[in-house]
Amino acid sequence: MSFDLVVWAMGQTAEPDAVRDANARCTRGEHPHRAADPRVVAFYDAVTSHYPDRGPGAAEPGSPWAAAPLHAEADHIHMKLDENCADIVLEMIEKYAAQFHLDLLDLQDGSVYRAF
């Protein structure tokens, strides 16, 4: 079992429905063809420096990832997390989402969090 969180690089005035709409486009396979948002790159680098999503240890026992590598696009990172991942992992994701001004979408209930 796993649960999914997605960080989105949206504008500071983006409404939660805009984040959910962007995620729906992703689900349909519609992704922007542009350079990666620096906030997304910084988030990915920060999170995977603690918990690699490629190579040895990725998605193995002890890793927070239920699936690896992470789904990384120009404007978002989709993370499938193991249901038993430690709270410290979730706190780290929230911390980096806030630090890099990203919206956090919880796919289980559709909640959008803006921690910045």
Secondary structure, DSSP 8 states (H G I E B T S, - for coil): -EEEEEEE---TT--HHHHHHHHHHHHTT----S---HHHHHHHHHHHHHS-SSSTTTTSTT-SBSSSS-EE-SSEEEEEEETT--HHHHHHHHHHHHHTT-EEEETTTTEEEE--
